Amino acid sequence: MNQALTPASSPSALATEIKALAGARVLCIGDVMLDRFAYGEVARISPEAPIPVFRHQNEASMLGGAGNVLRNLTALGAGADFIGVIGDDGAGGEIQALVAAEPGVAGHLVVDAGRETTIKTRYIAGAQQLLRADRESAWDIGATLAEDVLKAAAKAIAGAQAVVLSDYGKGVLTQGVTAKIIELAAKAGKPVIVDPKGNDFTRYRGAYLLTPNVKELSEAAGHDIYDEDGIVATAQNVRQSAGVDGILVTRGRDGMTLVIDGGHCHLSARAREVFDVSGAGDTVVATVAAALGAGMAVRDAAYLANAAAGIAVGKIGTAVVHNDELSAALDAEARAAGEDKLLSLEAALDLVRLWRAQGFKVGFTNGCFDLLHPGHVYLLDQARAACDRLVVAINSDSSVARLKGEGRPVQPLIARAQVLGALASVDAVVVFSDQTPVKLIEAMRPDVLVKGADYAKDEVIGGDLVEGWGGKVVLAELLDGHSTTGTIARLVK
């Protein structure tokens, strides 16, 4: 079946789960390399040939290939076991030092004395990559080295929640090594996520998820792909023929498409501006693996990976995405997705949990807010100044009628909520129909409760609760001469 999957969890709900990534441990195996970045400037064209003259200023080296998957895993807070093959050379020594410096990592680097460690050097002027120069050996590792890799993998799989195979075609993940690792993981009940290489995906039979780009999927299928329907149909065919559970197709500026048994979903691209796609695939596979390792559903893992990729391509070089960056991106997405800011209680609670996870102080106030006037705006500005994020609880139409009498509210609920939501001081709006908002206060447990100074502190509904869990009650100064009741009276007169 090729039916559309139900949507993933909301951005705010997912953001609250991001800290769980730190509890995952992922085994990453594959082709490690050294990424070098030479930074400089171009001010003229060479008189020798029509090429730019690159004036070198500085350079940096970092883990690349499977090593960049490792960097992304640790940036997300996940623990990792890392297995790779290096040469007996200076670049290999640099890789050993870089792996040892990654937090929470157990590294097992097998040395192949006859191999040249892969180095990819990128020359960058400003935000523009001008050239990439590669040095590498790409032959398959021999039987002895393969045995070393498999012994290390068998030991690490026992303590891992997910396994990543980062295949760059440099000889570590031979057909025999790949098949054996997938077999070992399957016996242990651990999902295997593969960043594939080549046009024969059957070599990954038994894996849980493959993460090819559109070009790689097209090559594996043996035909061109022209649209979203073609991506879905091709991925389903390749998934079945390769014997894998799912395929997450990365589509650059067009986002991603997840295809699993029985369904699919399209995820729109998140990047506002693309600077560099180097290593974005590593970010995707690392995020998916950490999320699956943390027990998330595959749709949610794909959603997180899509958000992470959007951050990664907005950076220069093989950049990583940190846990707090991903959380902030989902927070912004959650806020943008509900521009009117009127939320259900469940969505509001998700948002409050997210804000708390980010260390924000949450404020709460309530009212009818019928015919919004300068006094309301003044109170809300003071409320927002007392916290980092402000939730406004608004009385339902029936609740306003009970409180204010016949003919009220003048403005229906949706109109009142939209006007409130247009204020920069308001971060979320929720509705309540009870006589008081005490149930909302108990559910949200705000750090700050704000009411007008026409109340005494001991008269503020829920004030004792808030102070009981360490929060505070703030009495906002009132702006004289402004009230909805007075406005209506003047209109009637």
N, C-alpha and C positions, 0 to 999 in steps of 0.2 A: 504494500500500500504506500502511496505517496501523498498522504494527507498532511496538511500543515499541523505542526505541533502546537499545543497550547503554549502561551508565552512563558518565559522564565519569570522568576520572582521579580518583584519591583526593585529598582535601583537602591532605594533606601533599605529594603529588607536585606538585599545582598551585601550592602555596605556594612551592616551590623555583623555579618558573618566573616568579614575579611580577616579579623584577628584570628579566626580559627585556622587560617593557612599556616600560622606559626606552629601549630600542633602537628602538622604533617611532616613525614620524612619520606623523601623521594630518592630513589636510586637512579642516577643519570650515567649512561654509558654511551660512548661515541667518539667521534673524531675531534679531539681537542687541537686547537691551534692558537697561535699568538697573533693578535690583532694589533698592528702598529698604525698610529695616526701621525702623519707629518703635517704640521700646521705652518702656514706661511701666507704670503701674498703674491699676487700677480699684478705687475704694473706695466708690463710691456710684452711685446711679441718678439721672439728670437729672430735675429738677423740671419741665422743659419737655416731656418725652416719656419713655416707658418704655424708655430706652436708657442704656447705661453711660456714665459720664463718664470719659474717658481722660485721665490726667495724664501728659503727655509728659515723658520723662526724657532720652533720647538717641536717636540714630539712626545707621544705617550704610548705605552704598551699596556694591553689588557688581555684577559682570556677571551678567546673567540671560539666559534664553532660550538661544540658541546660545552666548552668552558663558559660560553656566554649564557647557555641554558642554566648552568650552575650559578652564575652571578645573579640571574633573575630569580632563581629559587631562593637564594639567601636574602636578596633584597625584599622579597615578599615575607621573609621571616621563617621560611621552611628550613628544616634540617635536611642534609643531603649526604649521600654516599656517592663518590665520583670515581669512575673507572675510565681510563684512557691510555693511549700509547704515545710515547714521545721518543725523539731521537736522543742520542748521547751527544748533545751539543749545547751551545750557549742558550739557544731559544728554549730547549727542553728544560734547562735549569731555571730559566725565568718562569716557565709555566709551573714548575714544582713550587717555586716560592709564592706565586700568585694563588695557587690552590690552597697552600698551607695558610695563607692570610685570610681566606674566606671563613666567616664565622659559622660554627656548627657543621663543619664539613669533615668527613673522613675520606681522604683521598687515597687512591691506589693507582699510581701511574707506572705502567710497565715500560721499561726502556728497551727499545730496539736499536742496537748499536749501529746497524747499517742504514737506518732511516734518517732522513732529514726532517726535522720538526717543521711542520707547516707554518709559514709566516705570510700574512696578508698585510701589505703596507698600502695605506690609503693616503693620498696627497690632497689636502684640503686647503682651499683659499677662501676665507670668509665662511660662508655657509655652503659653498659649492665644492663637491668632490670632483677633482680633476682627473685622477688616475688611480688605478689599483694595480700593484705589482705583487705577484704570488711566487713563493718558493715552497716547493712541497715534494714529498714522496707519496705516491698513492697506491702502492701495491698491497695486496692482501697480507695480513700478518700470517706467520707460519704456525704450525701445529703447537709448538711449545708456548709461544706467546698467547695463542688462542686458549690453551689450557689454563694459563695464568689468569686470563680475563674471566673465564668461566668459573674458576674457583672463587675468585673475589666476588663475582656476581651472585653465586649460590649463597655465600655467606651473608651478603648485604640484603638480599631479597627478603630474608626472614624478618628483618627489622623495618622494612619499608612498607609504606601504604600504597605506593604507586611506583612504576618503573618508566623511565624515559629512554628511548633509543634515538639518539641524535645522529642521524646518518648523513654525512657529507661526502660519502663515496671515497674516503681516503684509506680504506682497507681494514679498519678495525671491526666493523660489523659485517663480517663475511656471512655468506648464506648459512653456514653451519653454526657460527656463533649466534647469529640472530635467532635461528630456529630454536636453539637450545635455551637461550635466555627466555624466550616467549613460553617455552614449555615449562621451565622452572617457575616462572611467574604464575602461569595458569594453575599449576599444582598447588601453589601457595595462596591462590585466590586474589592475586594482586593485578590491577589493570595495567596494561602496557600501552603507552602512548608513543607513537612513532612519528618523527619528522622524516618523511621518506626521501629516497633518492633513486633515480633511474626510472625506467618505464615498466618494471616488473614488480607490481605490488604483491604478488602471490608469495614473495619471499618473507612477507610479514604476516602470513596466515596465523590466525589465533590471537592477533593483537586486538585490543579493545578499540583504539581510535587512531586513525592516520590524520595528519595535518598538512596535506599538500596545498600548493597554490594552484590557480586555475591552469597554468601552463603545465605543471607537473601532472595534474589530473588528466589533462588532454593527452599528454604523451602516454600515460598509462592506459588510456582508453583507445588510443590509436586514431583519434579523430578530433577535429576542431570543435570548440564549444562556443555558442554565440549568445546565449541569454540565460536568465535564471532558471527557466524550465529545463534547458539543456544541462545546466550544472547539476540540478537535482536528479534528472534521469541518468546522467553519466555516473554520478557518484553512487547511486543505488546499484547500477550494473557493476561498477568496479568493486564496490563493497562486497557484493555477493560473490563475484568471481575470485576476489582475493581472500575471502573467508575472514573478514574482520567485522566487528560489531558496528562501527560507525566511521564516518569521514567528516572532518571539519575542514571545509575548503576556504582558504584565505584568499580574498579577492581584492587586496590593495585598497584603493579609494572607494570601492563598492562594498567594503565590509567583509562579512563571512557568511557561509551557508553550512549549517549543521544537518547532516543526513544520517539517520539511524534507522534501524529496522522499524518500519511502520510509520515513519514520518520525517518531516524536515522543518527547518525554520531559517529565515533570512535575518541577519543582523546588520543593521546599517553601520557604515563607518563612523567613527567617533572623532577623528582628527580634524581640528579646525584648519591646520596648515601642515603640509608634509615637507619636512626638511631632509630626512634621510631614512630610507627603509632598511638600512643595514641592521641585521639581527632581529628584525621585527618578528620573524618566524620563531626565533628562539624564545622571545617573550611570550608568544602564544603558547608554545608547547609547555613552557615552565609553569605558566599560570593555570592551564588546564590540569596539569599533573598535580600541582599543589592543591587545587580545588577538589579534584577527585579524591586525592589522598586525605583531605579533610572531611570527606563524606558528602560533598555536595552532589546534586544531580547534574548530569552531563549538560543539560540546557543552561543551568546556572554557571557551570564551569566555562562554557562557551561564551556566555554573556560577559563574564569577568575578563576572559582572554581578549575579547573584542575591545573592551574598554581599555585594557592594558596596552594593546597594540596601538590604539589611538594616541596614547601618551608617548609610546616609544618612538613612533615615526615623527613626532614633533620635536625630537632631539637630534643632535648631530652625533654620528658615530654609532657603534654598537652599544647603545645606551640601555640601562636597566630601568625597571619600573619598581618603585618602592611601595611598600604596603600603605603608607600614609598618602602617597600620591593617588593610588587607586581608590582609596576611601574618599578622598576629596573630590575626585572626578565623578564618582557615583553620587556624592552629595549634591554636586552642581547639577548633575543630570536629573536627580530627583526633584530638585527645586525648579528646574526649567520645564520638566514634564507636567508640573501642576501650576501653570502660570496664574490661574485664578486662586491658587493656594487653598482652596476648599477641599479638605481631605476627610475621608472616613476615619473613624476612631482607630481602626487597625493600621491604616497608612500613617496616621499621625504618630502612633506609638512606635512604628518602625523608624520614622524620622527622628523621634526623640532619642531612641536607642543609638542611632547613628551619631547624633550630635554628642551624646554622652561619650561614645567611643572615641570621638575626636577631641574630647576634653572641653567641650563648650558648656557654659552655664545656661540652663534652660529656664525661661521666664513664662509666666502664665497670667492672663487677665481675662475678664469676661464682661459681657454686657449685651444690651439689645442692639446698640449702634444703628438706630433708626434715624434716617436723615443725618448722616455724618456731618459734624460741624467742627470748628476750630478747637473747641474744648476737648472733643474726642482725640483729635490729632495731637494736641498738647499732652494728653494723658498717655497716649501710645508711644510718643517720642520718649517720655520719661521712663516708661516701662522697658523699652528697648535699650535705653542707656544703662539700665540696671542688670542687664544680662547679655548673653551672646546671641541667643536665638529666642524669639518670642512667639508663643502660641496664644491665639485669641479664640476663646470659646464664645460663640454667638448663640443667643436664644433662638429657638425655632419660632415660626410664625404663631403657632398655638400657644407657646410659652409667653411670647410677647403680649398676646391678647389677654392672657390671664393676669399678667402683671400690670399692663397699662390700660386695659379696658377696651371698649368698643371702638372700632375704627383704627386700631393699631395692630400690626405695624403699618406705617404708610408705605414703606418699601418692602416688597417680599424678600424672603430669605436669600435667594440667589443674587438679587440686586445688592443687598446689604453686604453679602460675602464678597462680591466682586469689587465693590468700592473699598472695602477693608484690605483686600488682597493687593490692590494697586498701591498701597502705602509701603514705602521702603522699610518702615519700622516693623512691619508684620511679616513673619516667616511662614506661618501656617494658620489656617482657620478651621475650627471644628464646630459642629452643631450639637447643642444639647436641648432636650425637651423637659427635663426634670425641673422641679422648683428651684433647685440650686445646682451648681456645677461640681458638687463635692465628689461625685463618682469619677468625673474626669480628672479631678485633682489627685484622687487616690490612684488612678491608673497611670497618670503621667509622672507623678512625684516630682513636680517642678522644684528647682533650686530657689526660685524667687516667685512670690505671689504678689501681684500689684492690684491695688484698688485705689479709688479716689480718696482724698483727704476728708471727704464728708463722712467717712466711716472712722470709728475708733478701731485700733488694732484688734481688740477682743471681739469686735463685731464682724470681722472679715471671715466669711465662710471658708473653712479649710485652712485658716491661718494656723490653728493649733497643730494640724497635721503636718504642714510644711515646716514649722519650727521644730516639731518633734523629730523629723529626720534630718535636722541640721540646716534647713533652708531659712530664708528670712522673708518677712512681710514688709513690703514697701508701700507707703501711702503717698500717692502722687498728688502734687499741687493742682488745684482746679483753676480753670480760667473763667473768671467772672463774666456773667452776662451771656452765657451760651448754654442752651439746653434744647433738646428736641421738643419737649412739651411747650416751652416758651415760643419756639419757632412756629409750631402748629397753631398756637393761640393767636399769634400775630397774623398768620395767614387767614384764619377764620374771621378775624376782625376786619 
